[in-house]
Amino acid sequence: MGTPSLPQDSPESPESSDSEEPGIPATPERPGFPPAHAWDSPAPSRANRRTIASLLLGLLVVGVSAVIAGAFFVSAHPNALSRSSGLRLVSELSSGACFDLPPSSRQRLPDWVTAASCSQPHDRQLYAKIMLRGPFPGDLQGQQETRLACAAALGEFLDPLGVEQASQPFSYPPAPADWRAGRPQAWCTLAGQSGQLTGDLSQVPGDYTADQLEFLRATHVTELLDLTVETSLEANLMQARGYAAELAKAYQAEARQLTTLRFPLRGEQTAVAAIARDDLSEVSQARALASTSSQRRAAELAARISSFAFGQDMQTVRVQLGLNAV
């Protein structure tokens, strides 16, 4: 989600005096330097030198102590640093909050962000915080569990496909220390497809018409399972096969439900009937994915299923119902 220029100091002419000390010849003076006799002050005594050195040493000790005390305070109170720098921890934000990311070159803690208004351009929107379970599974497995949890959390949206079209998911896996401390919380966010997000992606029933809600409810499960199959396939073929078996059943149920919907416009009704026919053809693709033992074959089948979710018949109905990208 410019630095004002500082005023330049105007050059000042060196102080000058209209009178000269008797007995001391006039000496040409360089601009910016005091008159020559200004340096002719008595040298400090040895006692004075010891006093000055003691004062300087005391100031040095106080300064070092302050730095050390500040470091201990920040380590014990990490939120103090966030408050003083204007940053916030993602864990402190509520679901639905929008925020900007700090410049990576200046910020080593990517979980510290700047809260932003969702009505203004911003880098991310937090849509879920999920507590994971079990011991630390390793970095790669932890990232995979986070992606799966965040994919499932998209089911909280009324229109997951609309969210996918308008953004791309970006998740924060728990740190190893959080797993060991028994509080591994995954953070699920949305980023712009290109550049920043420009609006609030939160969805409530009041945002939709009755016809839109009826269609979204009929297609909700298949949209979510399609995304879950694609996400799980990245690391776990057996898990993806299980989701694919569920997807095959969901396509059958969706086809039956779509044939019962009635829309006022003939074009909408025709397009919905076409999606129901597509559903029945996709059942075989999902069943094939559920039974394959080849990672390559599974990836090909998953790509076909995913392309159907964004296929022409689906897009035609969404446009006719006013369900374009949010």
WOHUWO-V641851 format. One record per pair of residues at least 12 apart in sequence whose C-alpha atoms are under 6 Angstrom apart, sorted by the first residue. I is the first residue (numbers start at 0). GAP is how many residues later the second one is. If there is no record, write none. Layout:
# WOHUWO-V641851
i->I gap->GAP
i->I gap->GAP
This chain:
# WOHUWO-V641851
i->0 gap->98
i->0 gap->99
i->0 gap->120
i->0 gap->121
i->0 gap->122
i->13 gap->17
i->13 gap->18
i->86 gap->25
i->86 gap->26
i->86 gap->27
i->87 gap->24
i->87 gap->25
i->87 gap->26
i->88 gap->22
i->88 gap->23
i->89 gap->21
i->94 gap->31
i->94 gap->32
i->94 gap->33
i->95 gap->30
i->95 gap->31
i->96 gap->28
i->96 gap->29
i->97 gap->18
i->97 gap->20
i->97 gap->26
i->97 gap->27
i->98 gap->15
i->98 gap->16
i->98 gap->17
i->98 gap->25
i->99 gap->13
i->99 gap->14
i->99 gap->22
i->99 gap->23
i->100 gap->12
i->117 gap->81
i->117 gap->82
i->118 gap->80
i->120 gap->75
i->120 gap->76
i->120 gap->77
i->121 gap->74
i->121 gap->75
i->122 gap->73
i->123 gap->66
i->123 gap->67
i->124 gap->64
i->124 gap->65
i->125 gap->62
i->125 gap->63
i->126 gap->61
i->126 gap->62
i->127 gap->60
i->128 gap->57
i->128 gap->58
i->129 gap->55
i->129 gap->56
i->130 gap->53
i->130 gap->54
i->131 gap->52
i->131 gap->53
i->135 gap->43
i->142 gap->30
i->145 gap->27
i->145 gap->40
i->149 gap->38
i->161 gap->163
i->161 gap->164
i->164 gap->160
i->165 gap->159
i->165 gap->160
i->166 gap->24
i->166 gap->25
i->166 gap->26
i->167 gap->22
i->167 gap->23
i->167 gap->25
i->168 gap->20
i->168 gap->21
i->169 gap->19
i->169 gap->20
i->170 gap->16
i->170 gap->17
i->170 gap->18
i->171 gap->14
i->171 gap->15
i->172 gap->13
i->173 gap->12
i->217 gap->36
i->221 gap->28
i->224 gap->22
i->228 gap->14
i->240 gap->49
i->243 gap->42
i->243 gap->46
i->244 gap->42
i->244 gap->45
i->247 gap->35
i->247 gap->38
i->247 gap->39
i->250 gap->28
i->254 gap->21
i->254 gap->24
i->270 gap->46
i->274 gap->38
